[in-house]
């Protein structure tokens, strides 16, 4: 028996479509996404993509400048994120 392939909308997994940065600098999910049956899966895919990984780097920098994490923790997590980004770029 053949598996039925899921059909995703064209915006699926694109960070700037499913979790855009607002005028206030914070990211919000658009109201159009709240009715989509793929919203959770889509946001997870976007966060695991290159854009999501770079966004996590930004959060680390903010946490470090705010004193929430130390230098070593920031360095270690950024190193891991950079490795994951390079893996995504290579294929």
N, C-alpha and C positions, 0 to 999 in steps of 0.2 A: 504494500500500500504506500502511495506517495504522500509525503508530508505536504501539507498546505502551507505555502510561504505567506508570512505576514505582509500585509500591505501597509506601509507607513506613509504619512503625509510628507510632502517635499521639505518641510521645515524640521523634520525629525533629527534630533541630535545636534542641531546647530545652535551653539550657545547664545549668540546674539539674537536669535529668534525666540528661543524658549526661556531665556533668563537675561534679558537686556538690562543694561545699566540705565537707570533713570536720570532725570535732570539733577536730582539730589545726590547722585553718585552711588546710590544703593541699587542693587539688582532686585528685580521683581519679576514674577511670572505674569505674563499678560493674561487678561481675563479670557481671551479666546482659548487659551490652553486649559483652562479649568474644566471645560466640557469635553476635552479630548480623552479618549479611552487609553491613549498611549502616554499620558503626561508623565507618570513616574518613570517609566522605562526610557522615555525620551530625555528627561532631565539627567538621569544616570548616565546615559550615553554621551550627553553633552559635557558632563563633568569629567568623564574619562577621556575625552578628546583633548587635543592640544590646547584649545582655548580654555577649557576647564582646569587643566593642569597649570596653565599660566596664571589663571585667576587664583588658584590656591597659593601660588608663589606670592602674589600681591597680598593675600591675607597673612602669610607668614611675615612679610616685611612690616605690615601694620602691627601685628602682634609683638614683634620685636621692638619696634619704635615706641610702642605703648608700654613696654616692660612686662608683657604677659608671658613671654618665653625668653630664654637666655640665648646667648650667641651660639653655643654648641648645638642646642636643639634646632635652632634655625638653620645652621649650616648643614646639619645632618639631613633635615627634611628637604632643604633646597637641593642638595646633592641627589637625593632620591627622585625628586620631581624632575630635575634636569635629565637624569638617566631615562626616566619614563618618557619624557618628551622626545629625546633622541631615538628611542625605540619606535615611537609612533611615526616619526619622520622617515625612518629607514623602511618601515613597512610593516 
